[in-house]
C-alpha cells in the first residue's frame, strides 16, 4: 500500500494550499485516512481524519475552522484544503491510514499517529512572509 502526497509549497501567512493524497496499488474506499504533520524537532501531530463511508471528519483544535478534509473515492484521493495559514502550520504533511484489521476509532487514529500503519513520503508546507 502506498500513498503519494502533493500540493505543498511556500505560501504567505493568510494564504491557502490544497494538499492531495493519492493511493497507489490499492482501493482507498475501505480505509479511514488521516493527515498528519511533523515540524522540525517535534513529534507527528494529527491534523484531520476522515471515515471511509459517511465521510465524518475529525479536526485538531489548532486547525478547526481553517482546514477541510475531503475524499473522492472514485479518484482514490483524499484532500486537505488549508486556508488562513499561519507560520505555525509549517511542517511536513503526511497522509496515513490504519490497516483494515486494526480496530480503532476515527478520533483515536487521529490523536495517536502510531495507530496508523501505512504512510506516504510527505510534502513540505512552509508558511512565511
Beta strands, then each sheet from edge to edge (+ up, - down):
strand 1: 2-6
strand 2: 9-11
strand 3: 17-24
strand 4: 33-38
strand 5: 45-50
strand 6: 57-59
strand 7: 67-72
strand 8: 77-82
strand 9: 91-97
strand 10: 118-119
strand 11: 123-127
sheet 1: 1+ 3- 8+ 7-
sheet 2: 2+ 11+ 9- 4+ 5- 6+
sheet 3: 2+ 11+ 9- 10+
end
